[in-house]
Amino acid sequence: MEPMPGMSLGSAPERALPYILKVDLLSTGESNMADYAHPETLVSTDWVAQHAADPKVRVVEVDVDTKAYDEGHAPGALGWAWNSQLCDTLRRDILPKTQFEELMASSGISNDTTVVIYGDNNNWFAAWALWQMKIYGHKDVRLMNGGRKKWLSEGRELSTEVPRVSRVNYKATGPDNSLRAFLPQVQAALTAHSAAMVDVRSPQEFTGEILAPPGLPETCQRGGHIPGARSIPWGKACNEDGTFKSVEDLRSLYGNEGVDGSKPVIAYCRIGERSSHTWFVLKYLLGLDKVTNYDGSWTEWGNLVGTPVEKGAAATAKA
């Protein structure tokens, strides 16, 4: 498991109507969520507790620690394993469209289901699942603000029961590859200086001190970062309780590194999961139009022959 923010390696959703969401936010003290560019992509823990049993809502837990769901989860939540159900393990890619449709159908998710995803590590792999659902055109998918950490800290009910759901029909669209950055696009952007590169890994990974967090198998031949990339660890976007920081704090966090929407943004990490979290922040909380997730990330870039690599700390912002 990769470290949480503050540890040594990281400075490390029946469809709810908008007015219902607004009432929930105000009644739970999370009114600042309404300030985000797309507050409809977040719900509070109170909202989940009140709506998890609604027939057109499906709550799903996706954790880094794939055993956590079995130890206790929000009642009614399904569990998806990121390393077997949310990726093509042979091709090292996101789920193919047919497999994605099968996952949705077998999870009782139809095209008009509100899906709320949450997980450990401040919604790290939950954001990865949301990103894939958006790639395949699901209209209403949200994150539970604060994730598993906040649910547990509030002493909310846990269940070890796996809910039984009825299979439904699901038809995906896409894939919408405008949400992804592929290697040739990253290389072209680097050459033309046409995008802001955001490296969301730990500072030690960014500088090249380590190749990957300890205990994680996906690694590389070379350490360092894409030349010119800004080092903005993903965990800096979250408060201590796992919720997202205010829109003002987020604007400052990224703006101070020259990431202000004036040019397209490409976020990357090691295998694309942490960068999907940053992609969510930039696209849905700050409202940047052109944000992509380079899910090939450092396991691709750091293993290629001849790709340029920088080591050490980043140059000054906006240089």
MIBA-686231 format. One record per residue (C-alpha): residue number from 1; z, y, x. Coordinates in pm, 1 decimal, padded with zeros to 6 digits. Layout:
BEGIN
{NUM {Z Y X}}
...
REM end
This chain:
BEGIN
{1 {00000.0 00000.0 00000.0}}
{2 {-00082.6 00345.8 00122.5}}
{3 {00200.1 00592.8 00160.8}}
{4 {00317.0 00832.4 -00104.7}}
{5 {00315.3 01206.6 -00041.7}}
{6 {00595.9 01300.0 00192.6}}
{7 {00587.7 00972.1 00387.7}}
{8 {00470.1 00944.6 00742.0}}
{9 {00099.9 00896.6 00667.3}}
{10 {00053.3 01163.3 00402.2}}
{11 {00186.1 01512.3 00396.8}}
{12 {00086.2 01159.8 00182.5}}
{13 {-00686.4 00746.0 -02377.1}}
{14 {-00760.1 00695.6 -03338.2}}
{15 {-00920.6 00998.9 -03121.5}}
{16 {-00662.3 01275.7 -03099.2}}
{17 {-00777.8 01615.3 -03214.3}}
{18 {-00745.7 01906.3 -02971.2}}
{19 {-00482.3 02084.8 -03179.5}}
{20 {-00265.9 01770.7 -03174.7}}
{21 {-00284.5 01759.8 -02798.7}}
{22 {-00187.6 02125.1 -02776.4}}
{23 {00118.8 02068.1 -02995.0}}
{24 {00219.4 01774.8 -02775.0}}
{25 {00191.6 01983.6 -02460.8}}
{26 {00397.6 02268.3 -02597.9}}
{27 {00663.8 02040.9 -02744.6}}
{28 {00718.4 01852.4 -02418.0}}
{29 {00746.8 02147.6 -02185.6}}
{30 {00414.2 02075.1 -02019.4}}
{31 {00233.6 02376.6 -02164.1}}
{32 {00093.7 02451.8 -01819.7}}
{33 {-00145.4 02159.9 -01875.8}}
{34 {-00327.1 02379.1 -02127.3}}
{35 {-00419.5 02610.3 -01839.6}}
{36 {-00645.2 02354.1 -01675.6}}
{37 {-01020.7 02382.2 -01718.5}}
{38 {-01028.1 02057.6 -01920.6}}
{39 {-00676.8 01991.4 -02056.7}}
{40 {-00824.7 01730.3 -02291.2}}
{41 {-00845.5 01494.3 -01994.4}}
{42 {-00465.1 01476.6 -01961.0}}
{43 {-00185.4 01357.4 -02189.4}}
{44 {00189.3 01362.5 -02143.1}}
{45 {00421.3 01062.4 -02128.5}}
{46 {00548.8 01170.5 -02473.4}}
{47 {00194.1 01153.2 -02608.0}}
{48 {00156.7 00797.8 -02479.9}}
{49 {00490.6 00691.5 -02625.9}}
{50 {00386.7 00832.2 -02964.6}}
{51 {00023.2 00715.7 -02972.1}}
{52 {-00000.9 00393.3 -02770.1}}
{53 {-00001.4 00182.5 -03089.2}}
{54 {-00270.8 00388.9 -03261.5}}
{55 {-00566.6 00164.6 -03348.8}}
{56 {-00822.3 00382.2 -03172.3}}
{57 {-00617.3 00437.1 -02858.5}}
{58 {-00607.8 00196.7 -02566.9}}
{59 {-00360.2 00250.3 -02282.2}}
{60 {-00439.8 00086.5 -01949.9}}
{61 {-00236.5 00060.8 -01629.3}}
{62 {-00416.4 00042.8 -01295.5}}
{63 {-00197.1 00017.4 -00987.3}}
{64 {-00234.2 -00000.4 -00612.4}}
{65 {00033.2 -00271.5 -00631.1}}
{66 {-00140.1 -00518.2 -00861.0}}
{67 {00193.4 -00696.5 -00929.8}}
{68 {00358.3 -00387.4 -01077.2}}
{69 {00208.9 -00432.5 -01425.6}}
{70 {00366.3 -00778.4 -01462.5}}
{71 {00705.2 -00637.1 -01364.0}}
{72 {00700.8 -00397.0 -01660.0}}
{73 {00457.9 -00152.6 -01818.3}}
{74 {00431.5 00089.5 -02107.0}}
{75 {00445.9 -00116.1 -02428.0}}
{76 {00097.4 -00195.9 -02551.9}}
{77 {-00071.5 -00117.3 -02222.3}}
{78 {-00329.5 -00348.5 -02072.6}}
{79 {-00349.7 -00401.7 -01698.7}}
{80 {-00664.4 -00389.9 -01485.8}}
{81 {-00665.6 -00508.0 -01126.2}}
{82 {-00856.7 -00260.0 -00911.4}}
{83 {-00949.2 -00519.6 -00648.6}}
{84 {-01104.0 -00773.6 -00886.9}}
{85 {-01182.2 -00608.9 -01221.6}}
{86 {-01295.3 -00263.2 -01113.3}}
{87 {-01530.5 -00344.2 -00828.0}}
{88 {-01814.6 -00567.7 -00723.4}}
{89 {-01638.5 -00764.0 -00450.5}}
{90 {-01962.2 -00908.4 -00311.8}}
{91 {-02157.6 -00584.4 -00278.2}}
{92 {-01857.4 -00357.1 -00209.9}}
{93 {-01958.0 -00131.7 -00495.6}}
{94 {-01839.3 -00012.7 -00834.6}}
{95 {-01877.2 -00249.0 -01128.6}}
{96 {-02236.1 -00319.9 -01233.8}}
{97 {-02315.3 -00192.8 -01581.7}}
{98 {-02305.9 -00537.6 -01744.1}}
{99 {-01967.4 -00618.3 -01593.3}}
{100 {-01831.7 -00279.5 -01697.8}}
{101 {-01946.8 -00344.5 -02056.7}}
{102 {-01776.1 -00684.3 -02047.9}}
{103 {-01449.3 -00533.5 -01922.9}}
{104 {-01452.3 -00273.6 -02200.2}}
{105 {-01544.3 -00523.2 -02472.9}}
{106 {-01282.3 -00778.0 -02367.1}}
{107 {-01022.4 -00500.4 -02348.9}}
{108 {-01084.8 -00404.7 -02712.1}}
{109 {-01240.1 -00075.4 -02608.0}}
{110 {-01534.2 00049.3 -02814.8}}
{111 {-01743.7 00354.6 -02738.8}}
{112 {-01525.5 00576.4 -02959.0}}
{113 {-01189.2 00451.2 -02829.0}}
{114 {-00959.4 00703.9 -02664.7}}
{115 {-00860.2 00546.0 -02335.0}}
{116 {-00551.7 00666.0 -02148.0}}
{117 {-00513.0 00538.2 -01794.5}}
{118 {-00207.8 00560.3 -01572.3}}
{119 {-00079.6 00391.4 -01261.2}}
{120 {00139.7 00401.4 -00955.3}}
{121 {00093.6 00630.9 -00655.1}}
{122 {00049.7 00935.8 -00879.6}}
{123 {-00248.1 00784.3 -01067.7}}
{124 {-00444.0 00705.5 -00755.3}}
{125 {-00638.9 00399.5 -00883.5}}
{126 {-00609.5 00525.3 -01242.7}}
{127 {-00837.5 00810.2 -01134.0}}
{128 {-01071.4 00554.2 -00974.4}}
{129 {-01096.5 00375.0 -01313.3}}
{130 {-01152.0 00703.2 -01498.1}}
{131 {-01428.4 00800.1 -01254.2}}
{132 {-01610.9 00470.9 -01322.3}}
{133 {-01572.3 00513.5 -01698.9}}
{134 {-01730.6 00857.6 -01670.8}}
{135 {-02014.5 00714.4 -01461.8}}
{136 {-02090.8 00476.2 -01748.4}}
{137 {-02065.3 00747.0 -02013.4}}
{138 {-01732.9 00689.7 -02188.1}}
{139 {-01664.0 01009.4 -02381.5}}
{140 {-01286.1 01015.1 -02418.3}}
{141 {-01089.0 00891.3 -02122.4}}
{142 {-00773.4 01062.6 -01998.8}}
{143 {-00498.3 01030.4 -01742.3}}
{144 {-00130.2 01019.8 -01829.0}}
{145 {00011.3 01308.8 -01630.4}}
{146 {00269.9 01180.6 -01384.7}}
{147 {00161.2 00820.3 -01409.2}}
{148 {00391.5 00521.7 -01374.1}}
{149 {00631.8 00719.6 -01158.0}}
{150 {00711.2 00970.8 -01434.1}}
{151 {00730.5 00699.8 -01702.0}}
{152 {00991.7 00514.5 -01496.1}}
{153 {01186.1 00824.1 -01393.2}}
{154 {01225.8 00922.3 -01759.7}}
{155 {01377.5 00581.5 -01835.9}}
{156 {01110.6 00498.1 -02089.2}}
{157 {01070.5 00154.3 -02245.4}}
{158 {00903.1 -00117.4 -02041.5}}
{159 {00742.9 -00439.3 -02160.8}}
{160 {00631.4 -00754.6 -01981.6}}
{161 {00422.3 -00866.3 -02278.6}}
{162 {00046.4 -00864.9 -02236.7}}
{163 {-00098.8 -00735.6 -02563.3}}
{164 {-00351.6 -00948.7 -02744.8}}
{165 {-00661.2 -00751.2 -02830.2}}
{166 {-00970.2 -00836.8 -03031.7}}
{167 {-01305.1 -00830.3 -02861.3}}
{168 {-01536.3 -00548.9 -02966.9}}
{169 {-01888.3 -00435.9 -02888.7}}
{170 {-01947.4 -00185.7 -02610.2}}
{171 {-02268.8 -00026.5 -02487.7}}
{172 {-02255.4 00175.6 -02169.8}}
{173 {-02495.6 00449.3 -02068.4}}
{174 {-02603.2 00552.0 -01722.2}}
{175 {-02498.0 00502.6 -01457.3}}
{176 {-02457.8 00877.3 -01410.2}}
{177 {-02503.7 00892.7 -01036.2}}
{178 {-02464.2 01270.2 -01039.2}}
{179 {-02091.4 01193.3 -01008.0}}
{180 {-02144.0 00996.9 -00685.3}}
{181 {-02251.5 01093.5 -00339.3}}
{182 {-02449.3 00835.0 -00145.7}}
{183 {-02492.4 00819.1 00229.1}}
{184 {-02834.5 00991.5 00245.2}}
{185 {-02700.3 01279.6 00033.7}}
{186 {-02398.3 01321.4 00257.8}}
{187 {-02614.2 01315.0 00568.5}}
{188 {-02853.1 01572.9 00420.5}}
{189 {-02564.9 01797.6 00315.0}}
{190 {-02413.8 01775.3 00661.6}}
{191 {-02740.5 01872.4 00828.6}}
{192 {-02806.1 02161.7 00589.7}}
{193 {-02442.6 02274.6 00569.2}}
{194 {-02499.4 02274.5 00192.9}}
{195 {-02171.9 02121.8 00071.4}}
{196 {-01800.1 02149.6 00130.8}}
{197 {-01675.5 01817.5 00266.0}}
{198 {-01318.7 01735.5 00163.6}}
{199 {-01142.0 01457.3 00350.7}}
{200 {-00846.8 01350.5 00134.6}}
{201 {-00698.1 01093.0 00371.0}}
{202 {-00377.0 01133.4 00565.5}}
{203 {-00374.7 01372.0 00860.5}}
{204 {-00347.1 01077.4 01101.0}}
{205 {-00663.7 00921.3 00959.4}}
{206 {-00841.2 01256.0 00969.6}}
{207 {-00767.6 01317.9 01335.7}}
{208 {-00854.0 00960.6 01432.4}}
{209 {-00503.8 00866.5 01538.9}}
{210 {-00524.9 00563.5 01305.9}}
{211 {-00823.8 00389.5 01147.0}}
{212 {-00656.1 00302.2 00816.1}}
{213 {-00306.4 00299.4 00667.6}}
{214 {-00103.1 00000.6 00792.4}}
{215 {-00157.3 -00324.1 00604.5}}
{216 {-00482.8 -00226.9 00438.1}}
{217 {-00784.6 -00441.6 00525.1}}
{218 {-01074.7 -00203.5 00467.6}}
{219 {-01115.2 -00037.8 00800.7}}
{220 {-01374.7 00099.5 01040.5}}
{221 {-01490.9 00088.7 01399.6}}
{222 {-01428.6 00454.9 01474.5}}
{223 {-01160.2 00700.3 01374.2}}
{224 {-01201.6 01066.0 01292.8}}
{225 {-01378.3 01261.7 01020.7}}
{226 {-01716.2 01395.7 00912.9}}
{227 {-01789.8 01707.1 01119.6}}
{228 {-01684.0 02023.1 00941.5}}
{229 {-01478.4 01842.8 00676.7}}
{230 {-01160.9 02005.7 00546.8}}
{231 {-00840.8 01800.2 00560.1}}
{232 {-00674.0 01823.2 00216.6}}
{233 {-00470.2 01505.5 00154.4}}
{234 {-00498.3 01389.9 -00205.6}}
{235 {-00122.2 01382.0 -00261.3}}
{236 {-00090.7 01756.8 -00207.6}}
{237 {-00231.4 01805.2 -00559.5}}
{238 {00081.6 01650.5 -00713.3}}
{239 {00438.1 01758.4 -00776.1}}
{240 {00736.4 01547.4 -00674.7}}
{241 {00750.4 01386.8 -01023.0}}
{242 {00387.7 01273.9 -00994.2}}
{243 {00243.4 01534.3 -01228.9}}
{244 {-00041.1 01758.9 -01120.4}}
{245 {00043.7 02095.6 -00973.1}}
{246 {-00028.4 02412.5 -01168.5}}
{247 {-00379.0 02552.6 -01177.1}}
{248 {-00264.2 02844.2 -00962.1}}
{249 {-00121.8 02614.6 -00696.0}}
{250 {-00434.2 02398.4 -00699.6}}
{251 {-00664.6 02696.7 -00662.3}}
{252 {-00460.1 02809.1 -00365.6}}
{253 {-00450.3 02461.9 -00209.3}}
{254 {-00827.9 02422.5 -00208.2}}
{255 {-00925.5 02787.6 -00185.5}}
{256 {-00728.9 02832.5 00135.0}}
{257 {-00953.2 02566.7 00287.0}}
{258 {-01272.8 02732.2 00168.1}}
{259 {-01320.3 02499.4 -00130.9}}
{260 {-01375.5 02750.1 -00410.7}}
{261 {-01683.4 02629.4 -00599.2}}
{262 {-01925.0 02853.3 -00410.8}}
{263 {-02109.1 02541.0 -00295.0}}
{264 {-02114.9 02174.8 -00403.5}}
{265 {-01817.5 01962.7 -00300.4}}
{266 {-01823.6 01609.5 -00160.8}}
{267 {-01486.0 01433.7 -00151.6}}
{268 {-01426.8 01121.2 00052.4}}
{269 {-01146.5 00899.9 00178.2}}
{270 {-01149.6 00539.6 00299.6}}
{271 {-01301.5 00341.4 00010.1}}
{272 {-01339.2 00611.6 -00257.9}}
{273 {-01017.1 00564.8 -00453.5}}
{274 {-00810.6 00854.1 -00321.0}}
{275 {-01115.4 01079.4 -00331.4}}
{276 {-01166.7 00995.6 -00702.1}}
{277 {-00824.6 01152.7 -00756.3}}
{278 {-00936.0 01470.8 -00579.1}}
{279 {-01268.9 01455.7 -00766.8}}
{280 {-01070.7 01457.0 -01093.9}}
{281 {-00861.3 01753.1 -00983.7}}
{282 {-01159.1 01961.0 -00874.4}}
{283 {-01385.1 01874.2 -01168.7}}
{284 {-01145.7 01858.1 -01465.0}}
{285 {-00843.6 02061.8 -01367.2}}
{286 {-01016.4 02340.1 -01171.5}}
{287 {-01352.1 02314.3 -01349.8}}
{288 {-01582.0 02304.5 -01047.5}}
{289 {-01932.4 02212.2 -01160.7}}
{290 {-02078.6 02028.6 -00865.4}}
{291 {-01826.6 01776.3 -00736.3}}
{292 {-01914.7 01426.7 -00621.5}}
{293 {-01715.2 01132.8 -00492.5}}
{294 {-01853.2 00972.2 -00178.4}}
{295 {-01711.9 00625.1 -00244.1}}
{296 {-01879.1 00475.9 00059.6}}
{297 {-01631.3 00697.3 00240.9}}
{298 {-01496.6 00621.5 00585.3}}
{299 {-01549.0 00243.1 00569.2}}
{300 {-01919.9 00326.0 00554.2}}
{301 {-01939.5 00636.7 00770.9}}
{302 {-01701.0 00507.6 01034.4}}
{303 {-01894.9 00182.3 01078.1}}
{304 {-02247.7 00319.1 01109.9}}
{305 {-02433.7 00345.4 01437.3}}
{306 {-02517.1 00699.2 01537.1}}
{307 {-02338.7 00896.2 01266.0}}
{308 {-02163.5 01205.9 01399.1}}
{309 {-01785.3 01196.6 01406.6}}
{310 {-01524.8 01457.2 01495.5}}
{311 {-01175.9 01380.2 01610.8}}
{312 {-00870.1 01597.7 01611.3}}
{313 {-00762.0 01872.6 01378.2}}
{314 {-01010.3 02068.1 01167.5}}
{315 {-01145.7 02402.6 01274.7}}
{316 {-01016.6 02706.4 01090.2}}
{317 {-01100.4 02730.1 00718.5}}
{318 {-01425.9 02901.9 00620.6}}
{319 {-01548.4 02886.9 00978.3}}
REM end
